[in-house]
């Protein structure tokens, strides 16, 4: 069952490569859409959590974590290219010699750029709605944003590794299931886990920072603070997806691919 799921990972990676080869713009747009879906998760999560935060409820973070899960459902069923998931799909397929590492780097870079652009666009849309203008609404969002930039580089880095390990599992484990309900439940549980644990997801952080600035202006965060978080978080996410997922599953399943007769 696990090996069959890995074949699905390869198939998805090759689909991404095909889209890129046909049109770089289409691939970029898919990447932008993915981070906009993350943006929906962010605004729903922090708008919901703000009501609990105002009354100092212990359910503030669980409420945010649960409602943020809408993001992974949108990406999985609505389409899009998320950088963090691509670190697993593309790296595993390269290890299996289904695509070159040069292509992997190009696809990862373009998806990351697209995710950044999408996060900025979505923040502009959020600003235009005026829904986060009130301090009562954006207070919890800003608190979380500052907690992220106040952590040390090493803490952010290791949180990034653990985060993308869980996120990639949230995309991978459902490949072993047939029923959509079971798939969505697993996705929700694993994304809830990374959020409630306080791990660092570089693309989600982009949206958190961009929407924080849209809500309170440039005084909310500085570029230096944002980079202090995004650089180690991104590096950690890459290791979580490419090493702890791609290399690990490639190594432990290599004999089974050989037995199946599939070339390695």
Helices and strands as residue ranges (DSSP letters): H 2-22, H 24-54, H 60-68, H 70-78, H 83-95, H 101-129, H 135-150, H 153-172, G 173-176, H 180-197, H 202-216, H 223-241, I 242-247, H 248-259
